[in-house]
Amino acid sequence: MTASNARRHFERLAALPEAQIDLAEAALTIAREEYPDLDVEEYLNALDTMAAELRERLADERYPLRILQAINRYLYDDLGFRGNEDDYYDPRNSMLNEVIDRRTGIPITLALVYMEVARRIDFPMVGIGMPGHFLIRPDRPDMEIFVDAFHNGEILFTEDCQLRLNQTFGRPVPLQPVYLEPVGPRRFLARMLTNLKLIYLQREELDRSLATIERLLLLFPGTPVELRDRGIVLYRLGRWAEARRDLEAYLRDFPEASDATLVRELLSRLPE
């Protein structure tokens, strides 16, 4: 599949109602732009196989904490999944196929593997977009526990989330209730893509940065910050007319933005 075909497929997935978006398929479609020969079905089948092996071990176990412990033993002890602390910003950590192959990733992609395996054994979990460190929890109102997929499935309580937040920012940060709210598929995918965007920008990989921003805009059309960032990348790529369009749209929406003066200055440098 070519990159353009992968993009069209992602566009179709992004247009679906929230409840119909298959997170694993969408994440693999993101990776398919980077790996044109990637077989999405092969990796979906790999997740199916993991779940089938885990289900055999669980037998009739329905006690939630024991199910979590069994998932942890299977994914981390038996299969060897781990958080990539040695090279956290390797873009492969954000590609689901690479995470499955290499058994290593960052919090959100390891959370995705965990969630997909759990869903397949009828133990649904949801993503928790805590700032700086993605978590998951069982999709049950009676269970106020969280799982850190990056740290071997460590089970956390609310107090632990507060400590993890403080550690992430290196200072006390009040734990707002919104930090522990579930995120839907679009926001989940947007967080994955935002991670990739920042990595590519840091690496000065402008074409990849642009591709990532365009997929973010498929998920949330017209998002001002993404229009601004796309305009800046287009400017750096020498695509003047497109850059002007996005930067002017950003200023129309946010004429008093803190960076409005810088954006106007950038616009002034564009050839007419």
TIFI-527449 format. One line per field, with one value per atom (N, C-alpha, C): residue in one letter; atom name; x, y, z. Coordinates in steps of 0.1 Angstrom, whole numbers, plus 5000, padded with zeros to 4 digits. Example, Ala and Ser with C-alpha at 12.3 -4.5 7.8 and 13.67 -1.06 7.14 Angstrom:
rest	A, A, A, S, S, S $
atom	N, CA, C, N, CA, C $
x	5132, 5123, 5132, 5128, 5137, 5129 $
y	4943, 4955, 4967, 4978, 4989, 5000 $
z	5078, 5078, 5078, 5071, 5071, 5079 $
***
This chain:
rest	M, M, M, T, T, T, A, A, A, S, S, S, N, N, N, A, A, A, R, R, R, R, R, R, H, H, H, F, F, F, E, E, E, R, R, R, L, L, L, A, A, A, A, A, A, L, L, L, P, P, P, E, E, E, A, A, A, Q, Q, Q, I, I, I, D, D, D, L, L, L, A, A, A, E, E, E, A, A, A, A, A, A, L, L, L, T, T, T, I, I, I, A, A, A, R, R, R, E, E, E, E, E, E, Y, Y, Y, P, P, P, D, D, D, L, L, L, D, D, D, V, V, V, E, E, E, E, E, E, Y, Y, Y, L, L, L, N, N, N, A, A, A, L, L, L, D, D, D, T, T, T, M, M, M, A, A, A, A, A, A, E, E, E, L, L, L, R, R, R, E, E, E, R, R, R, L, L, L, A, A, A, D, D, D, E, E, E, R, R, R, Y, Y, Y, P, P, P, L, L, L, R, R, R, I, I, I, L, L, L, Q, Q, Q, A, A, A, I, I, I, N, N, N, R, R, R, Y, Y, Y, L, L, L, Y, Y, Y, D, D, D, D, D, D, L, L, L, G, G, G, F, F, F, R, R, R, G, G, G, N, N, N, E, E, E, D, D, D, D, D, D, Y, Y, Y, Y, Y, Y, D, D, D, P, P, P, R, R, R, N, N, N, S, S, S, M, M, M, L, L, L, N, N, N, E, E, E, V, V, V, I, I, I, D, D, D, R, R, R, R, R, R, T, T, T, G, G, G, I, I, I, P, P, P, I, I, I, T, T, T, L, L, L, A, A, A, L, L, L, V, V, V, Y, Y, Y, M, M, M, E, E, E, V, V, V, A, A, A, R, R, R, R, R, R, I, I, I, D, D, D, F, F, F, P, P, P, M, M, M, V, V, V, G, G, G, I, I, I, G, G, G, M, M, M, P, P, P, G, G, G, H, H, H, F, F, F, L, L, L, I, I, I, R, R, R, P, P, P, D, D, D, R, R, R, P, P, P, D, D, D, M, M, M, E, E, E, I, I, I, F, F, F, V, V, V, D, D, D, A, A, A, F, F, F, H, H, H, N, N, N, G, G, G, E, E, E, I, I, I, L, L, L, F, F, F, T, T, T, E, E, E, D, D, D, C, C, C, Q, Q, Q, L, L, L, R, R, R, L, L, L, N, N, N, Q, Q, Q, T, T, T, F, F, F, G, G, G, R, R, R, P, P, P, V, V, V, P, P, P, L, L, L, Q, Q, Q, P, P, P, V, V, V, Y, Y, Y, L, L, L, E, E, E, P, P, P, V, V, V, G, G, G, P, P, P, R, R, R, R, R, R, F, F, F, L, L, L, A, A, A, R, R, R, M, M, M, L, L, L, T, T, T, N, N, N, L, L, L, K, K, K, L, L, L, I, I, I, Y, Y, Y, L, L, L, Q, Q, Q, R, R, R, E, E, E, E, E, E, L, L, L, D, D, D, R, R, R, S, S, S, L, L, L, A, A, A, T, T, T, I, I, I, E, E, E, R, R, R, L, L, L, L, L, L, L, L, L, L, L, L, F, F, F, P, P, P, G, G, G, T, T, T, P, P, P, V, V, V, E, E, E, L, L, L, R, R, R, D, D, D, R, R, R, G, G, G, I, I, I, V, V, V, L, L, L, Y, Y, Y, R, R, R, L, L, L, G, G, G, R, R, R, W, W, W, A, A, A, E, E, E, A, A, A, R, R, R, R, R, R, D, D, D, L, L, L, E, E, E, A, A, A, Y, Y, Y, L, L, L, R, R, R, D, D, D, F, F, F, P, P, P, E, E, E, A, A, A, S, S, S, D, D, D, A, A, A, T, T, T, L, L, L, V, V, V, R, R, R, E, E, E, L, L, L, L, L, L, S, S, S, R, R, R, L, L, L, P, P, P, E, E, E $
atom	N, CA, C, N, CA, C, N, CA, C, N, CA, C, N, CA, C, N, CA, C, N, CA, C, N, CA, C, N, CA, C, N, CA, C, N, CA, C, N, CA, C, N, CA, C, N, CA, C, N, CA, C, N, CA, C, N, CA, C, N, CA, C, N, CA, C, N, CA, C, N, CA, C, N, CA, C, N, CA, C, N, CA, C, N, CA, C, N, CA, C, N, CA, C, N, CA, C, N, CA, C, N, CA, C, N, CA, C, N, CA, C, N, CA, C, N, CA, C, N, CA, C, N, CA, C, N, CA, C, N, CA, C, N, CA, C, N, CA, C, N, CA, C, N, CA, C, N, CA, C, N, CA, C, N, CA, C, N, CA, C, N, CA, C, N, CA, C, N, CA, C, N, CA, C, N, CA, C, N, CA, C, N, CA, C, N, CA, C, N, CA, C, N, CA, C, N, CA, C, N, CA, C, N, CA, C, N, CA, C, N, CA, C, N, CA, C, N, CA, C, N, CA, C, N, CA, C, N, CA, C, N, CA, C, N, CA, C, N, CA, C, N, CA, C, N, CA, C, N, CA, C, N, CA, C, N, CA, C, N, CA, C, N, CA, C, N, CA, C, N, CA, C, N, CA, C, N, CA, C, N, CA, C, N, CA, C, N, CA, C, N, CA, C, N, CA, C, N, CA, C, N, CA, C, N, CA, C, N, CA, C, N, CA, C, N, CA, C, N, CA, C, N, CA, C, N, CA, C, N, CA, C, N, CA, C, N, CA, C, N, CA, C, N, CA, C, N, CA, C, N, CA, C, N, CA, C, N, CA, C, N, CA, C, N, CA, C, N, CA, C, N, CA, C, N, CA, C, N, CA, C, N, CA, C, N, CA, C, N, CA, C, N, CA, C, N, CA, C, N, CA, C, N, CA, C, N, CA, C, N, CA, C, N, CA, C, N, CA, C, N, CA, C, N, CA, C, N, CA, C, N, CA, C, N, CA, C, N, CA, C, N, CA, C, N, CA, C, N, CA, C, N, CA, C, N, CA, C, N, CA, C, N, CA, C, N, CA, C, N, CA, C, N, CA, C, N, CA, C, N, CA, C, N, CA, C, N, CA, C, N, CA, C, N, CA, C, N, CA, C, N, CA, C, N, CA, C, N, CA, C, N, CA, C, N, CA, C, N, CA, C, N, CA, C, N, CA, C, N, CA, C, N, CA, C, N, CA, C, N, CA, C, N, CA, C, N, CA, C, N, CA, C, N, CA, C, N, CA, C, N, CA, C, N, CA, C, N, CA, C, N, CA, C, N, CA, C, N, CA, C, N, CA, C, N, CA, C, N, CA, C, N, CA, C, N, CA, C, N, CA, C, N, CA, C, N, CA, C, N, CA, C, N, CA, C, N, CA, C, N, CA, C, N, CA, C, N, CA, C, N, CA, C, N, CA, C, N, CA, C, N, CA, C, N, CA, C, N, CA, C, N, CA, C, N, CA, C, N, CA, C, N, CA, C, N, CA, C, N, CA, C, N, CA, C, N, CA, C, N, CA, C, N, CA, C, N, CA, C, N, CA, C, N, CA, C, N, CA, C, N, CA, C, N, CA, C, N, CA, C, N, CA, C, N, CA, C, N, CA, C, N, CA, C, N, CA, C, N, CA, C, N, CA, C, N, CA, C, N, CA, C, N, CA, C, N, CA, C, N, CA, C, N, CA, C, N, CA, C, N, CA, C, N, CA, C, N, CA, C, N, CA, C, N, CA, C, N, CA, C, N, CA, C, N, CA, C, N, CA, C, N, CA, C, N, CA, C, N, CA, C, N, CA, C, N, CA, C, N, CA, C, N, CA, C, N, CA, C, N, CA, C, N, CA, C, N, CA, C, N, CA, C, N, CA, C, N, CA, C, N, CA, C, N, CA, C, N, CA, C, N, CA, C, N, CA, C, N, CA, C, N, CA, C, N, CA, C, N, CA, C, N, CA, C, N, CA, C, N, CA, C, N, CA, C, N, CA, C, N, CA, C, N, CA, C, N, CA, C, N, CA, C, N, CA, C, N, CA, C, N, CA, C, N, CA, C, N, CA, C, N, CA, C, N, CA, C, N, CA, C, N, CA, C, N, CA, C, N, CA, C, N, CA, C, N, CA, C, N, CA, C $
x	5009, 5000, 5009, 5006, 5013, 5010, 5018, 5015, 5002, 4999, 4986, 4974, 4975, 4965, 4963, 4974, 4973, 4966, 4970, 4964, 4949, 4945, 4930, 4923, 4929, 4923, 4922, 4933, 4932, 4921, 4919, 4909, 4895, 4893, 4880, 4878, 4889, 4887, 4884, 4891, 4889, 4875, 4868, 4855, 4844, 4848, 4838, 4833, 4821, 4817, 4827, 4828, 4838, 4838, 4826, 4825, 4829, 4830, 4833, 4848, 4856, 4870, 4878, 4884, 4892, 4906, 4910, 4923, 4935, 4935, 4946, 4948, 4937, 4937, 4942, 4936, 4940, 4955, 4960, 4974, 4983, 4979, 4987, 4986, 4975, 4974, 4983, 4985, 4995, 5009, 5012, 5025, 5027, 5016, 5017, 5022, 5021, 5027, 5042, 5048, 5062, 5067, 5058, 5061, 5051, 5053, 5043, 5039, 5048, 5045, 5039, 5036, 5031, 5017, 5016, 5003, 4995, 4985, 4977, 4971, 4965, 4959, 4968, 4981, 4991, 4992, 4992, 4994, 4981, 4970, 4957, 4956, 4961, 4961, 4970, 4982, 4991, 4984, 4977, 4969, 4959, 4952, 4943, 4949, 4961, 4968, 4973, 4977, 4981, 4969, 4957, 4945, 4941, 4942, 4938, 4947, 4960, 4969, 4967, 4964, 4961, 4947, 4938, 4925, 4926, 4935, 4937, 4942, 4951, 4957, 4947, 4937, 4928, 4917, 4914, 4903, 4890, 4884, 4872, 4874, 4887, 4890, 4882, 4875, 4868, 4871, 4880, 4883, 4893, 4889, 4896, 4911, 4914, 4929, 4937, 4931, 4938, 4939, 4929, 4930, 4942, 4943, 4953, 4967, 4968, 4981, 4984, 4974, 4977, 4981, 4975, 4979, 4994, 4997, 5010, 5021, 5018, 5027, 5029, 5018, 5019, 5027, 5023, 5029, 5043, 5046, 5059, 5069, 5064, 5073, 5075, 5064, 5065, 5069, 5063, 5066, 5077, 5079, 5091, 5088, 5076, 5073, 5079, 5084, 5090, 5089, 5090, 5091, 5106, 5107, 5120, 5125, 5132, 5138, 5152, 5158, 5171, 5170, 5159, 5158, 5143, 5138, 5124, 5119, 5127, 5122, 5125, 5128, 5129, 5115, 5113, 5100, 5094, 5102, 5097, 5088, 5091, 5083, 5068, 5065, 5052, 5045, 5052, 5046, 5042, 5029, 5024, 5030, 5033, 5040, 5053, 5061, 5074, 5073, 5063, 5062, 5059, 5050, 5047, 5060, 5067, 5079, 5090, 5093, 5104, 5101, 5088, 5084, 5088, 5088, 5092, 5085, 5082, 5075, 5074, 5066, 5064, 5050, 5047, 5034, 5022, 5020, 5007, 5006, 5018, 5017, 5017, 5024, 5023, 5008, 5003, 4989, 4980, 4982, 4974, 4974, 4987, 4988, 4980, 4982, 4975, 4960, 4955, 4940, 4935, 4942, 4937, 4937, 4947, 4946, 4935, 4934, 4923, 4909, 4907, 4894, 4891, 4901, 4898, 4895, 4898, 4894, 4882, 4875, 4862, 4865, 4877, 4880, 4884, 4874, 4877, 4883, 4893, 4900, 4899, 4902, 4901, 4914, 4918, 4930, 4927, 4937, 4937, 4948, 4945, 4955, 4961, 4966, 4972, 4984, 4986, 4997, 5010, 5018, 5031, 5033, 5022, 5024, 5010, 5009, 4996, 4994, 4982, 4978, 4965, 4961, 4949, 4942, 4929, 4922, 4910, 4906, 4894, 4882, 4875, 4863, 4851, 4853, 4843, 4841, 4829, 4828, 4831, 4832, 4834, 4849, 4858, 4872, 4880, 4885, 4893, 4908, 4912, 4926, 4931, 4944, 4950, 4962, 4965, 4976, 4986, 4999, 5010, 5016, 5012, 5017, 5032, 5038, 5052, 5061, 5055, 5063, 5057, 5058, 5054, 5040, 5031, 5017, 5015, 5023, 5022, 5008, 5002, 4988, 4989, 4982, 4982, 4969, 4969, 4957, 4958, 4947, 4947, 4959, 4963, 4974, 4987, 4988, 5000, 5001, 4989, 4988, 4994, 4990, 4995, 5011, 5016, 5031, 5037, 5031, 5036, 5036, 5025, 5025, 5036, 5038, 5049, 5062, 5064, 5077, 5079, 5068, 5069, 5074, 5068, 5071, 5082, 5087, 5097, 5093, 5081, 5075, 5061, 5056, 5041, 5032, 5023, 5013, 5000, 4990, 4977, 4971, 4966, 4959, 4945, 4942, 4929, 4920, 4907, 4899, 4899, 4900, 4901, 4912, 4923, 4935, 4933, 4923, 4920, 4908, 4903, 4891, 4895, 4887, 4890, 4891, 4899, 4900, 4894, 4887, 4881, 4892, 4888, 4897, 4904, 4896, 4902, 4913, 4910, 4920, 4932, 4930, 4940, 4950, 4944, 4952, 4959, 4952, 4958, 4971, 4970, 4981, 4993, 4990, 5001, 5007, 4999, 5004, 5012, 5007, 5014, 5028, 5029, 5042, 5051, 5046, 5054, 5058, 5048, 5050, 5062, 5062, 5073, 5086, 5086, 5099, 5104, 5095, 5100, 5104, 5097, 5102, 5115, 5118, 5130, 5142, 5138, 5148, 5149, 5141, 5141, 5137, 5128, 5123, 5109, 5110, 5099, 5088, 5091, 5081, 5073, 5080, 5073, 5065, 5070, 5062, 5049, 5050, 5039, 5028, 5033, 5023, 5016, 5023, 5017, 5007, 5010, 5001, 4988, 4990, 4978, 4969, 4974, 4966, 4959, 4966, 4959, 4948, 4949, 4938, 4927, 4929, 4919, 4910, 4917, 4910, 4902, 4908, 4902, 4904, 4895, 4897, 4896, 4905, 4905, 4911, 4918, 4924, 4935, 4933, 4942, 4957, 4960, 4974, 4981, 4973, 4978, 4979, 4969, 4970, 4983, 4985, 4998, 5010, 5011, 5023, 5024, 5013, 5014, 5019, 5014, 5019, 5034, 5039, 5053, 5061, 5057, 5064, 5063, 5052, 5051, 5060, 5061, 5070, 5084, 5088, 5102, 5104, 5094, 5095, 5094, 5092, 5091, 5078, 5068, 5055, 5047, 5050, 5046, 5030, 5024, 5009, 5002, 5006, 4999, 5002, 5015, 5019, 5010, 5009, 5001, 4986, 4981, 4967, 4965, 4974, 4973, 4976, 4986, 4990, 4979, 4974, 4963, 4950, 4948, 4936, 4938, 4951, 4954, 4951, 4956, 4954, 4939, 4932, 4917, 4911, 4915, 4909, 4914, 4927, 4933, 4942, 4935, 4942, 4950, 4947, 4953, 4962, 4965, 4973, 4987, 4993, 5006, 5017, 5015, 5025, 5021, 5010, 5005, 5015, 5023, 5033, 5043, 5047, 5057, 5051, 5038, 5032, 5030, 5027, 5026, 5039, 5050, 5063, 5067, 5063, 5066, 5058, 5045, 5037, 5044, 5050, 5056, 5068, 5073, 5085, 5081, 5068, 5064, 5063, 5068, 5066, 5052, 5048, 5034, 5031 $
y	4988, 5000, 5012, 5022, 5034, 5043, 5053, 5063, 5070, 5073, 5080, 5071, 5058, 5049, 5048, 5047, 5046, 5059, 5070, 5083, 5083, 5078, 5078, 5068, 5057, 5047, 5054, 5061, 5067, 5078, 5085, 5095, 5088, 5077, 5070, 5065, 5060, 5056, 5068, 5080, 5092, 5097, 5094, 5100, 5091, 5080, 5071, 5077, 5073, 5077, 5071, 5079, 5075, 5061, 5055, 5042, 5031, 5035, 5025, 5026, 5035, 5035, 5024, 5016, 5005, 5011, 5012, 5018, 5011, 4998, 4991, 4992, 4991, 4993, 5007, 5017, 5031, 5033, 5028, 5029, 5023, 5011, 5004, 5011, 5018, 5026, 5038, 5044, 5055, 5049, 5038, 5032, 5028, 5026, 5021, 5031, 5044, 5055, 5053, 5049, 5047, 5033, 5024, 5010, 5005, 5009, 5006, 4991, 4982, 4968, 4962, 4970, 4965, 4958, 4946, 4939, 4941, 4949, 4953, 4940, 4932, 4919, 4911, 4910, 4902, 4906, 4919, 4924, 4924, 4925, 4923, 4909, 4900, 4885, 4882, 4890, 4888, 4891, 4902, 4906, 4895, 4890, 4879, 4867, 4864, 4852, 4854, 4866, 4870, 4868, 4873, 4872, 4857, 4849, 4835, 4828, 4830, 4824, 4828, 4841, 4846, 4840, 4839, 4833, 4819, 4811, 4798, 4797, 4807, 4808, 4812, 4820, 4826, 4816, 4807, 4797, 4805, 4803, 4810, 4821, 4826, 4837, 4850, 4855, 4868, 4879, 4876, 4886, 4896, 4909, 4919, 4920, 4920, 4922, 4910, 4898, 4886, 4886, 4892, 4893, 4902, 4914, 4923, 4917, 4909, 4902, 4892, 4885, 4875, 4882, 4894, 4901, 4906, 4911, 4915, 4904, 4893, 4881, 4878, 4877, 4873, 4883, 4896, 4906, 4909, 4910, 4915, 4904, 4894, 4883, 4873, 4869, 4858, 4864, 4875, 4880, 4891, 4896, 4906, 4920, 4924, 4938, 4947, 4959, 4968, 4982, 4991, 5005, 5009, 5016, 5019, 5032, 5029, 5041, 5045, 5036, 5039, 5048, 5047, 5056, 5060, 5067, 5071, 5077, 5086, 5094, 5087, 5075, 5067, 5067, 5071, 5071, 5057, 5047, 5033, 5030, 5037, 5035, 5039, 5047, 5052, 5044, 5034, 5026, 5012, 5009, 4997, 4985, 4984, 4972, 4970, 4981, 4980, 4976, 4982, 4979, 4964, 4958, 4944, 4935, 4939, 4932, 4932, 4945, 4947, 4945, 4944, 4943, 4955, 4966, 4978, 4990, 5000, 5012, 5022, 5032, 5043, 5041, 5049, 5046, 5044, 5052, 5052, 5039, 5036, 5024, 5011, 5010, 4998, 4998, 5009, 5009, 5004, 5007, 5002, 4987, 4982, 4967, 4961, 4966, 4961, 4962, 4974, 4975, 4966, 4964, 4955, 4941, 4936, 4922, 4921, 4931, 4930, 4930, 4938, 4939, 4925, 4919, 4906, 4894, 4897, 4887, 4892, 4901, 4907, 4914, 4921, 4928, 4942, 4950, 4963, 4973, 4981, 4991, 5004, 5015, 5028, 5035, 5044, 5052, 5064, 5067, 5079, 5088, 5100, 5109, 5118, 5113, 5121, 5129, 5141, 5149, 5142, 5141, 5136, 5121, 5114, 5099, 5092, 5085, 5079, 5067, 5065, 5054, 5047, 5036, 5029, 5025, 5022, 5016, 5007, 4997, 4989, 4998, 4995, 5003, 4999, 5001, 4997, 5008, 5013, 5025, 5021, 5008, 5004, 5002, 5005, 5002, 5015, 5021, 5033, 5029, 5020, 5017, 5019, 5022, 5025, 5016, 5015, 5006, 5014, 5013, 5019, 5009, 5009, 4999, 5001, 5013, 5015, 5009, 5008, 5002, 4989, 4979, 4965, 4963, 4972, 4971, 4974, 4982, 4986, 4991, 4986, 4990, 5002, 5013, 5025, 5029, 5036, 5042, 5058, 5065, 5079, 5086, 5082, 5088, 5086, 5074, 5071, 5079, 5082, 5091, 5105, 5109, 5122, 5122, 5112, 5110, 5109, 5102, 5100, 5114, 5121, 5135, 5144, 5144, 5152, 5148, 5135, 5130, 5134, 5134, 5137, 5152, 5161, 5175, 5180, 5171, 5175, 5185, 5186, 5196, 5192, 5196, 5193, 5200, 5191, 5196, 5191, 5200, 5195, 5185, 5174, 5164, 5168, 5173, 5177, 5165, 5165, 5153, 5151, 5161, 5159, 5151, 5151, 5144, 5129, 5124, 5110, 5106, 5114, 5111, 5102, 5093, 5085, 5093, 5089, 5095, 5086, 5092, 5084, 5081, 5073, 5069, 5081, 5091, 5103, 5109, 5112, 5118, 5109, 5096, 5086, 5087, 5087, 5087, 5101, 5111, 5125, 5125, 5119, 5119, 5112, 5100, 5093, 5101, 5108, 5116, 5128, 5134, 5146, 5142, 5130, 5125, 5124, 5118, 5117, 5131, 5140, 5153, 5160, 5159, 5165, 5159, 5146, 5138, 5143, 5143, 5146, 5161, 5170, 5184, 5185, 5178, 5179, 5173, 5164, 5158, 5165, 5176, 5184, 5175, 5166, 5157, 5164, 5174, 5182, 5175, 5167, 5160, 5150, 5144, 5135, 5143, 5155, 5164, 5168, 5172, 5176, 5165, 5153, 5142, 5139, 5141, 5138, 5149, 5162, 5172, 5171, 5167, 5165, 5154, 5144, 5133, 5138, 5147, 5153, 5161, 5168, 5177, 5168, 5156, 5147, 5143, 5141, 5137, 5149, 5161, 5173, 5185, 5185, 5195, 5209, 5217, 5232, 5235, 5226, 5229, 5240, 5251, 5263, 5260, 5253, 5251, 5242, 5233, 5224, 5232, 5241, 5250, 5258, 5264, 5272, 5263, 5252, 5243, 5239, 5235, 5232, 5243, 5255, 5267, 5269, 5267, 5269, 5259, 5246, 5236, 5239, 5243, 5246, 5257, 5267, 5278, 5273, 5264, 5259, 5250, 5245, 5237, 5245, 5258, 5267, 5266, 5261, 5261, 5273, 5284, 5297, 5299, 5296, 5299, 5291, 5278, 5270, 5274, 5279, 5284, 5296, 5305, 5317, 5314, 5305, 5301, 5296, 5288, 5283, 5293, 5301, 5311, 5322, 5326, 5336, 5330, 5317, 5311, 5311, 5308, 5308, 5322, 5333, 5346, 5350, 5346, 5349, 5343, 5331, 5325, 5330, 5333, 5338, 5351, 5362, 5374, 5379, 5375, 5380, 5369, 5358, 5348, 5353, 5346, 5351, 5351, 5342, 5342, 5349, 5357, 5363, 5373, 5380, 5389, 5381, 5369, 5361, 5355, 5352, 5346, 5357, 5369, 5380, 5384, 5383, 5385, 5374, 5362, 5351, 5354, 5358, 5361, 5372, 5382, 5393, 5389, 5378, 5373, 5365, 5361, 5353, 5362, 5356, 5363, 5365, 5376, 5377, 5368 $
z	5000, 5000, 5000, 4991, 4991, 5003, 5005, 5016, 5014, 5001, 4998, 5001, 4998, 5001, 5016, 5023, 5038, 5043, 5038, 5043, 5040, 5028, 5026, 5035, 5038, 5047, 5061, 5065, 5078, 5079, 5067, 5067, 5068, 5062, 5064, 5078, 5085, 5099, 5107, 5105, 5113, 5112, 5100, 5098, 5105, 5110, 5116, 5129, 5133, 5147, 5157, 5168, 5178, 5182, 5185, 5190, 5179, 5167, 5156, 5152, 5158, 5154, 5161, 5153, 5158, 5161, 5173, 5177, 5171, 5172, 5167, 5152, 5144, 5130, 5126, 5133, 5130, 5133, 5145, 5148, 5138, 5133, 5123, 5109, 5107, 5095, 5095, 5107, 5109, 5105, 5111, 5108, 5093, 5086, 5073, 5063, 5067, 5058, 5059, 5070, 5072, 5067, 5067, 5063, 5053, 5040, 5030, 5029, 5032, 5031, 5043, 5053, 5066, 5063, 5068, 5067, 5080, 5079, 5091, 5097, 5089, 5094, 5101, 5097, 5104, 5118, 5121, 5134, 5142, 5136, 5143, 5147, 5139, 5142, 5154, 5154, 5165, 5178, 5178, 5191, 5194, 5184, 5186, 5193, 5188, 5193, 5207, 5210, 5224, 5233, 5229, 5237, 5239, 5228, 5229, 5239, 5239, 5248, 5262, 5264, 5278, 5283, 5274, 5278, 5283, 5277, 5282, 5296, 5299, 5313, 5323, 5319, 5328, 5332, 5323, 5325, 5328, 5340, 5344, 5353, 5355, 5364, 5360, 5370, 5367, 5377, 5387, 5397, 5390, 5390, 5382, 5385, 5398, 5401, 5396, 5397, 5392, 5377, 5370, 5356, 5352, 5359, 5357, 5359, 5370, 5373, 5362, 5357, 5347, 5334, 5330, 5319, 5320, 5332, 5335, 5333, 5339, 5338, 5324, 5316, 5302, 5294, 5294, 5286, 5290, 5303, 5307, 5310, 5317, 5321, 5309, 5303, 5293, 5279, 5275, 5262, 5262, 5274, 5275, 5270, 5270, 5267, 5278, 5274, 5284, 5278, 5288, 5284, 5279, 5268, 5262, 5269, 5280, 5288, 5282, 5274, 5268, 5256, 5248, 5237, 5235, 5245, 5246, 5233, 5227, 5216, 5202, 5202, 5189, 5183, 5171, 5165, 5164, 5164, 5163, 5176, 5187, 5199, 5197, 5187, 5184, 5173, 5167, 5156, 5162, 5161, 5168, 5163, 5150, 5144, 5151, 5152, 5158, 5173, 5180, 5194, 5196, 5187, 5188, 5184, 5174, 5170, 5180, 5185, 5193, 5208, 5211, 5225, 5234, 5228, 5235, 5230, 5239, 5234, 5245, 5243, 5252, 5259, 5269, 5277, 5268, 5258, 5251, 5242, 5235, 5226, 5234, 5246, 5254, 5260, 5263, 5268, 5257, 5245, 5234, 5233, 5233, 5233, 5244, 5256, 5268, 5267, 5262, 5260, 5250, 5239, 5228, 5232, 5240, 5245, 5255, 5264, 5274, 5268, 5258, 5251, 5245, 5240, 5233, 5243, 5256, 5266, 5274, 5268, 5274, 5288, 5289, 5300, 5295, 5291, 5284, 5294, 5288, 5295, 5287, 5294, 5287, 5290, 5281, 5282, 5291, 5299, 5308, 5304, 5299, 5293, 5303, 5314, 5324, 5318, 5321, 5315, 5317, 5307, 5308, 5309, 5312, 5314, 5312, 5301, 5298, 5306, 5311, 5320, 5313, 5319, 5315, 5328, 5327, 5338, 5333, 5341, 5337, 5335, 5324, 5321, 5330, 5343, 5352, 5363, 5365, 5374, 5389, 5392, 5406, 5409, 5399, 5400, 5398, 5409, 5408, 5409, 5400, 5400, 5386, 5385, 5372, 5369, 5357, 5353, 5345, 5348, 5341, 5332, 5320, 5310, 5307, 5309, 5307, 5318, 5330, 5341, 5345, 5335, 5337, 5343, 5339, 5344, 5359, 5364, 5378, 5381, 5392, 5396, 5405, 5402, 5409, 5414, 5426, 5431, 5429, 5432, 5429, 5435, 5448, 5454, 5447, 5441, 5433, 5420, 5414, 5403, 5406, 5418, 5422, 5423, 5429, 5430, 5416, 5407, 5393, 5386, 5388, 5382, 5387, 5400, 5406, 5400, 5399, 5394, 5379, 5371, 5357, 5355, 5364, 5362, 5372, 5380, 5389, 5400, 5402, 5413, 5416, 5427, 5430, 5420, 5414, 5404, 5409, 5412, 5417, 5407, 5412, 5404, 5401, 5389, 5386, 5382, 5385, 5382, 5367, 5358, 5344, 5339, 5347, 5343, 5343, 5351, 5352, 5344, 5336, 5328, 5316, 5311, 5300, 5287, 5278, 5265, 5254, 5245, 5234, 5223, 5213, 5203, 5196, 5193, 5185, 5194, 5206, 5215, 5217, 5218, 5219, 5207, 5195, 5183, 5182, 5186, 5185, 5194, 5206, 5215, 5209, 5202, 5196, 5185, 5177, 5166, 5171, 5182, 5187, 5192, 5198, 5202, 5190, 5179, 5166, 5161, 5161, 5155, 5162, 5176, 5183, 5181, 5179, 5176, 5162, 5152, 5139, 5138, 5145, 5145, 5151, 5162, 5169, 5160, 5152, 5143, 5129, 5128, 5115, 5103, 5106, 5095, 5091, 5082, 5079, 5072, 5062, 5055, 5064, 5073, 5083, 5092, 5097, 5105, 5099, 5086, 5079, 5078, 5075, 5073, 5087, 5097, 5111, 5114, 5111, 5114, 5105, 5093, 5084, 5089, 5095, 5101, 5114, 5121, 5133, 5129, 5117, 5112, 5106, 5103, 5099, 5111, 5122, 5134, 5140, 5140, 5145, 5135, 5125, 5115, 5120, 5114, 5118, 5131, 5138, 5151, 5149, 5155, 5152, 5154, 5165, 5168, 5157, 5151, 5141, 5128, 5125, 5113, 5114, 5126, 5128, 5125, 5132, 5130, 5116, 5109, 5095, 5087, 5090, 5082, 5084, 5096, 5099, 5091, 5091, 5084, 5069, 5064, 5050, 5046, 5055, 5053, 5051, 5060, 5060, 5048, 5042, 5030, 5017, 5019, 5007, 5000, 5007, 5000, 5005, 4999, 5004, 5004, 4993, 4993, 5004, 5005, 5015, 5029, 5031, 5044, 5048, 5038, 5040, 5044, 5037, 5040, 5055, 5059, 5073, 5084, 5081, 5091, 5092, 5081, 5081, 5088, 5086, 5093, 5108, 5112, 5126, 5132, 5126, 5131, 5131, 5121, 5121, 5133, 5137, 5149, 5162, 5162, 5175, 5172, 5169, 5166, 5178, 5190, 5202, 5208, 5201, 5206, 5211, 5220, 5226, 5215, 5205, 5194, 5182, 5183, 5171, 5164, 5172, 5166, 5158, 5163, 5156, 5143, 5144, 5132, 5121, 5125, 5116, 5109, 5117, 5112, 5102, 5104, 5095, 5082, 5083, 5071, 5063, 5070, 5063, 5054, 5057, 5050, 5038, 5037, 5025, 5013, 5002, 4989, 4985, 4979, 4975, 4963 $
***
